Amino acid sequence: MTPYLLLTPGPLTTSAAVKNAMMRDVSTWDVDYNAIVEQFRKDLLEVAQVDATRYAAVLLQGSGSYAVEATIGTALPADGCLMIAVNGAYGRRMCEMCDILGIKSVAITFDETTPVDLATCEQALMAHPEVTHFAVVHCETTTGILNPIQTLIPAMHRRGLITIVDAMSSFAGIPIHTDALHIDYLISSANKCLQGVPGFAFVIARRRVIEATSGNARSLSLDLFDQLQTMDAHHGKWRFTSPTHVVLAAAEAMRELQDEGGVAARNQRYRDNQRRLAEGMRRLGFDLIIAAQDQGPIITSFEYPTANFDFAEFYDQLKARGFVIYPGKVAKIASFRIGNIGAVYPADIDRLLESIAQVMATLV
């Protein structure tokens, strides 16, 4: 396969060092490997800006959706009810999980191009006193929109609700003051802004909250409580076979994050990428779907420039030039998406824009 730059929200382009970290085999029982897991768990808590005595990092095999389902399936007791703020595909996926797990839920639906609104959520809560938990996606990669967790989560906490934030596409790329915001469960994955590879996800959980969930889980493999108990008791040992090579890659990715200057520095690079991309695409005749004040630095959605725009041909020609982008996911707007994260730098964005200009000249 011809190498290309992945301009997607994950999996994404990784560094050579992250790839090379996977080139050795380790045992899941080995104390040296488990020490790497334990250090990685500690590092996650620092990135999440939490007190290590009050929060724990729980790692779980599988994609980010596995961790979201594990969190919902473990956090909600039999008599619990989850309110889900929905403005994209990943909020809708939470609703589907609740339906399959037999968990009572209330969906508050917003337009995909509109951020979740606190007043609307609070009004809905007045009509649904049975709600015990609240969930929202931070960066909804359906469009790239950022939802205002800085106002939503503290307000839900004041109402006594347990809070769940899907930070799949924002953790390690956007600063999140997890403890200060009163987030009880923060969920993300190794192959997003951490810039590792796919294979496991993780949950930053408030200890006093997760320690009250024993017996809640609707699944053996996705029991977040039991996974934490095993990791704590056996110093980084996973209950079932862990993705060892992926963990080694994630540990290297964490070192690279620290070397870059932490989340603040990475966030600045992503914002520079996004701003450069947005400005360049406008010059080429593409309109952004999300308003500037709501746009996140993770992925950007662009409307088709004309009614007869051939996305498949556009995609194939860009791929031939070394760039892979994403199709659109907005239900009512013909669009495509370009990721701004991973081992991607301003010079890469400039090369992409040059290629897009060349491709557009052939499509006219």
PLY file of the C-alpha trace (Angstrom):
ply
format ascii 1.0
element vertex 364
property float x
property float y
property float z
element edge 363
property int vertex1
property int vertex2
end_header
0.00 0.00 0.00
1.19 3.49 -0.83
1.75 5.53 2.37
-0.55 8.49 2.87
-1.31 11.12 5.47
-4.43 10.25 7.44
-6.53 13.38 7.88
-9.24 11.72 9.95
-10.36 11.84 13.60
-8.65 8.54 14.37
-7.08 6.25 13.50
-4.67 8.97 12.50
-1.14 9.49 11.29
1.32 8.35 13.96
5.02 9.01 14.40
7.70 6.54 13.40
8.59 6.09 17.08
5.02 5.09 17.97
5.03 2.53 15.17
8.45 1.21 16.18
7.33 0.77 19.79
5.14 -2.11 18.65
8.06 -4.07 17.23
8.63 -6.21 20.30
6.63 -8.91 22.05
5.86 -8.83 25.77
3.92 -11.03 28.17
0.74 -9.80 29.82
1.95 -11.30 33.11
5.40 -9.73 32.99
6.11 -7.25 35.81
7.97 -4.89 33.47
5.00 -4.72 31.12
2.57 -4.19 33.98
4.79 -1.39 35.26
4.38 0.30 31.87
0.61 -0.04 32.22
0.69 1.46 35.71
2.83 4.41 34.62
0.50 5.01 31.69
-2.50 5.02 34.03
-0.77 7.63 36.21
0.11 9.73 33.19
-3.54 9.67 32.04
-4.61 11.16 35.37
-2.14 14.01 34.92
-3.45 14.73 31.44
-7.01 14.69 32.83
-5.96 17.16 35.56
-7.27 15.09 38.47
-6.13 14.12 41.94
-4.78 10.57 41.76
-6.28 9.75 45.15
-9.78 10.62 43.95
-9.74 9.33 40.37
-8.62 6.15 38.64
-7.76 5.30 35.04
-9.41 2.12 33.79
-8.12 0.65 30.52
-10.36 -1.54 28.38
-9.72 -3.62 25.26
-11.54 -2.50 22.11
-12.52 0.73 20.41
-13.83 3.84 22.11
-17.41 2.62 21.78
-16.51 -0.36 23.96
-15.53 1.99 26.76
-18.64 4.12 26.29
-20.85 1.04 26.49
-18.89 -0.28 29.46
-19.33 3.03 31.27
-23.05 3.27 30.62
-23.60 -0.40 31.40
-21.66 -0.19 34.67
-22.55 3.29 35.91
-26.32 2.94 35.67
-28.04 0.85 38.38
-31.22 -1.06 37.57
-33.38 1.88 38.66
-31.18 4.55 37.03
-32.08 6.77 34.09
-29.62 8.42 31.71
-30.27 11.75 30.01
-28.29 11.97 26.76
-27.67 15.28 25.00
-27.62 14.39 21.31
-26.34 16.49 18.41
-24.64 13.87 16.28
-24.01 10.21 15.54
-22.15 9.47 18.76
-24.88 10.80 21.01
-27.32 8.66 19.05
-25.02 5.67 19.57
-25.35 6.13 23.34
-29.13 6.00 22.95
-28.83 2.78 21.01
-26.60 1.29 23.71
-29.19 2.11 26.35
-31.93 0.48 24.30
-29.92 -2.72 23.85
-28.82 -2.82 27.50
-32.35 -2.19 28.76
-31.34 1.05 30.48
-33.92 3.79 30.84
-32.88 6.91 28.97
-34.11 10.34 27.91
-32.68 11.82 24.70
-32.54 15.61 24.29
-31.96 16.16 20.59
-30.37 19.21 18.98
-29.58 20.02 15.38
-26.25 18.52 14.30
-24.85 21.98 13.59
-25.96 23.43 16.96
-24.15 22.99 20.30
-25.99 21.38 23.21
-27.84 24.09 25.13
-27.87 24.08 28.93
-31.26 25.79 29.29
-32.92 23.16 27.10
-31.35 20.36 29.13
-32.44 21.93 32.41
-35.97 22.37 31.13
-36.05 18.70 30.14
-34.79 17.68 33.58
-37.77 19.42 35.16
-40.02 17.17 33.10
-37.98 14.06 33.91
-37.23 13.87 37.65
-36.35 10.19 37.20
-33.01 11.10 35.56
-29.98 10.10 37.65
-27.13 10.40 35.12
-26.22 12.83 32.32
-24.08 12.13 29.23
-22.76 14.32 26.45
-20.15 14.08 23.68
-17.50 16.80 24.03
-16.32 16.97 20.42
-19.01 15.48 18.18
-17.00 14.33 15.17
-20.15 14.04 13.08
-19.40 17.69 12.33
-16.43 18.76 14.49
-18.63 20.82 16.82
-17.57 21.41 20.43
-20.22 21.05 23.11
-19.86 23.39 26.14
-19.00 20.90 28.87
-17.58 23.78 30.93
-21.16 24.96 31.58
-23.14 21.74 31.11
-21.30 19.46 33.53
-21.08 21.73 36.61
-24.79 22.48 36.24
-25.64 18.77 36.11
-23.39 18.13 39.11
-25.21 20.80 41.13
-28.41 18.91 40.43
-26.90 15.77 41.91
-26.50 13.87 38.65
-23.63 11.52 37.83
-21.89 12.95 34.76
-20.44 11.10 31.76
-18.39 12.86 29.09
-17.45 11.15 25.85
-14.12 12.91 25.25
-13.10 10.41 22.60
-11.91 13.02 20.12
-10.84 15.75 22.52
-8.85 14.20 25.39
-5.13 15.06 25.09
-5.94 17.56 22.35
-8.08 20.02 24.29
-7.37 20.86 27.96
-10.08 19.35 30.19
-10.16 20.17 33.91
-11.90 16.90 34.77
-11.97 17.33 38.54
-12.80 21.04 38.53
-15.70 20.45 36.14
-17.03 17.61 38.33
-16.86 15.02 35.57
-17.46 11.58 37.05
-16.57 9.55 33.96
-14.33 10.84 31.15
-13.95 8.44 28.23
-11.38 8.41 25.43
-9.25 6.15 23.26
-5.59 5.50 22.47
-5.92 6.31 18.76
-7.25 9.86 18.98
-5.46 12.99 20.24
-3.08 10.85 22.28
-1.75 9.83 18.83
-1.44 6.13 19.55
-2.95 3.28 17.52
-6.34 1.51 17.78
-6.80 -1.32 20.25
-7.89 -0.01 23.62
-9.83 2.79 25.25
-9.83 4.21 28.77
-12.06 5.80 31.35
-10.99 8.37 33.95
-13.44 7.62 36.75
-14.13 9.28 40.09
-13.30 6.55 42.61
-16.16 7.11 45.06
-18.60 6.96 42.13
-17.27 3.87 40.37
-16.75 2.05 43.67
-20.51 2.22 44.20
-21.23 0.34 40.94
-20.41 -3.24 41.96
-22.94 -5.60 40.42
-24.37 -3.06 37.98
-22.66 -4.31 34.80
-24.81 -5.98 32.15
-21.75 -7.66 30.64
-18.82 -9.74 31.87
-16.22 -8.32 29.48
-17.48 -4.73 29.77
-17.65 -4.60 33.57
-15.74 -1.40 34.29
-15.89 -1.94 38.06
-14.28 -5.39 37.86
-11.68 -4.15 35.41
-10.64 -1.47 37.89
-10.56 -3.88 40.80
-8.23 -6.21 38.90
-5.92 -3.45 37.73
-5.65 -2.00 41.22
-5.14 -5.36 42.95
-2.62 -6.71 40.45
-0.68 -3.53 39.65
-1.66 -3.03 36.02
-2.81 -6.54 35.13
-5.88 -6.63 32.86
-8.65 -9.17 33.52
-8.40 -10.61 30.02
-5.64 -10.55 27.40
-4.49 -6.98 26.87
-3.39 -5.53 23.50
0.28 -5.48 24.50
1.71 -3.98 21.30
-0.90 -1.23 21.32
-0.13 -0.42 24.95
3.57 -0.07 24.13
2.65 2.31 21.31
0.42 4.31 23.66
3.21 4.60 26.23
5.47 6.02 23.52
2.68 8.35 22.37
2.33 9.61 25.93
6.07 10.40 26.04
5.71 12.32 22.79
2.80 14.31 24.23
4.93 15.24 27.22
7.89 16.15 25.00
5.66 18.36 22.85
4.81 20.42 25.93
1.62 18.71 27.06
-1.98 19.23 26.07
-1.73 23.02 25.81
1.03 22.83 23.20
-0.70 20.10 21.24
-3.96 22.04 21.34
-2.18 25.05 19.87
-0.77 22.96 17.03
-4.20 21.50 16.28
-5.77 24.97 16.33
-3.08 26.26 14.00
-3.77 23.33 11.67
-7.52 23.95 11.75
-7.27 27.68 11.20
-4.85 27.22 8.30
-7.13 24.59 6.79
-10.32 26.63 7.18
-8.84 29.77 5.70
-7.31 27.88 2.77
-10.50 25.98 2.01
-12.54 29.18 2.00
-10.16 30.61 -0.56
-10.78 27.51 -2.67
-14.55 28.00 -2.52
-15.54 25.63 0.31
-17.89 26.73 3.09
-17.61 25.45 6.66
-20.70 23.87 8.18
-20.03 24.85 11.80
-19.92 28.46 13.01
-16.43 29.62 14.01
-17.33 30.03 17.70
-18.53 26.41 17.88
-15.84 24.81 15.74
-13.38 22.50 17.47
-9.77 21.93 16.40
-10.22 18.19 15.83
-12.04 17.77 12.52
-13.66 20.25 10.13
-16.75 19.70 7.95
-17.06 21.33 4.54
-20.14 21.63 2.36
-19.95 20.40 -1.22
-19.08 23.44 -3.37
-21.63 22.55 -6.07
-24.67 20.31 -6.40
-22.83 18.00 -8.80
-19.60 17.78 -6.78
-18.11 14.29 -7.21
-16.76 13.40 -3.77
-15.62 9.90 -4.79
-13.42 11.33 -7.54
-12.20 14.11 -5.23
-11.30 11.51 -2.58
-9.51 9.21 -5.02
-7.44 12.00 -6.53
-6.39 13.27 -3.09
-5.48 9.74 -2.03
-3.34 9.38 -5.14
-1.54 12.54 -4.02
-0.93 11.13 -0.52
-3.91 12.38 1.53
-6.89 10.47 2.93
-9.89 12.45 4.18
-13.34 11.51 5.55
-16.80 11.45 3.97
-19.47 13.60 5.57
-21.89 12.43 8.23
-24.36 15.31 8.52
-27.82 14.04 7.64
-29.17 17.16 5.92
-26.02 18.60 4.28
-23.87 17.06 1.54
-20.41 17.37 3.06
-17.01 15.87 3.75
-14.60 16.15 6.66
-10.88 16.76 7.10
-9.07 15.91 10.33
-6.59 18.31 11.92
-5.03 15.93 14.45
-2.26 13.32 14.63
1.33 13.76 13.50
0.17 16.55 11.19
1.79 19.97 11.01
1.16 23.31 9.25
3.42 22.33 6.34
1.24 19.25 5.81
-1.86 21.43 5.67
-0.18 23.65 3.09
0.65 20.62 0.94
-2.92 19.39 1.28
-4.34 22.73 0.16
-2.04 22.76 -2.87
-3.26 19.27 -3.77
-6.91 20.24 -3.31
-6.40 23.21 -5.65
-4.90 20.87 -8.25
-7.73 18.35 -7.89
-10.42 21.02 -8.13
-8.87 22.24 -11.37
-9.39 18.77 -12.85
-12.99 18.51 -11.61
-14.18 21.79 -13.14
0 1
1 2
2 3
3 4
4 5
5 6
6 7
7 8
8 9
9 10
10 11
11 12
12 13
13 14
14 15
15 16
16 17
17 18
18 19
19 20
20 21
21 22
22 23
23 24
24 25
25 26
26 27
27 28
28 29
29 30
30 31
31 32
32 33
33 34
34 35
35 36
36 37
37 38
38 39
39 40
40 41
41 42
42 43
43 44
44 45
45 46
46 47
47 48
48 49
49 50
50 51
51 52
52 53
53 54
54 55
55 56
56 57
57 58
58 59
59 60
60 61
61 62
62 63
63 64
64 65
65 66
66 67
67 68
68 69
69 70
70 71
71 72
72 73
73 74
74 75
75 76
76 77
77 78
78 79
79 80
80 81
81 82
82 83
83 84
84 85
85 86
86 87
87 88
88 89
89 90
90 91
91 92
92 93
93 94
94 95
95 96
96 97
97 98
98 99
99 100
100 101
101 102
102 103
103 104
104 105
105 106
106 107
107 108
108 109
109 110
110 111
111 112
112 113
113 114
114 115
115 116
116 117
117 118
118 119
119 120
120 121
121 122
122 123
123 124
124 125
125 126
126 127
127 128
128 129
129 130
130 131
131 132
132 133
133 134
134 135
135 136
136 137
137 138
138 139
139 140
140 141
141 142
142 143
143 144
144 145
145 146
146 147
147 148
148 149
149 150
150 151
151 152
152 153
153 154
154 155
155 156
156 157
157 158
158 159
159 160
160 161
161 162
162 163
163 164
164 165
165 166
166 167
167 168
168 169
169 170
170 171
171 172
172 173
173 174
174 175
175 176
176 177
177 178
178 179
179 180
180 181
181 182
182 183
183 184
184 185
185 186
186 187
187 188
188 189
189 190
190 191
191 192
192 193
193 194
194 195
195 196
196 197
197 198
198 199
199 200
200 201
201 202
202 203
203 204
204 205
205 206
206 207
207 208
208 209
209 210
210 211
211 212
212 213
213 214
214 215
215 216
216 217
217 218
218 219
219 220
220 221
221 222
222 223
223 224
224 225
225 226
226 227
227 228
228 229
229 230
230 231
231 232
232 233
233 234
234 235
235 236
236 237
237 238
238 239
239 240
240 241
241 242
242 243
243 244
244 245
245 246
246 247
247 248
248 249
249 250
250 251
251 252
252 253
253 254
254 255
255 256
256 257
257 258
258 259
259 260
260 261
261 262
262 263
263 264
264 265
265 266
266 267
267 268
268 269
269 270
270 271
271 272
272 273
273 274
274 275
275 276
276 277
277 278
278 279
279 280
280 281
281 282
282 283
283 284
284 285
285 286
286 287
287 288
288 289
289 290
290 291
291 292
292 293
293 294
294 295
295 296
296 297
297 298
298 299
299 300
300 301
301 302
302 303
303 304
304 305
305 306
306 307
307 308
308 309
309 310
310 311
311 312
312 313
313 314
314 315
315 316
316 317
317 318
318 319
319 320
320 321
321 322
322 323
323 324
324 325
325 326
326 327
327 328
328 329
329 330
330 331
331 332
332 333
333 334
334 335
335 336
336 337
337 338
338 339
339 340
340 341
341 342
342 343
343 344
344 345
345 346
346 347
347 348
348 349
349 350
350 351
351 352
352 353
353 354
354 355
355 356
356 357
357 358
358 359
359 360
360 361
361 362
362 363
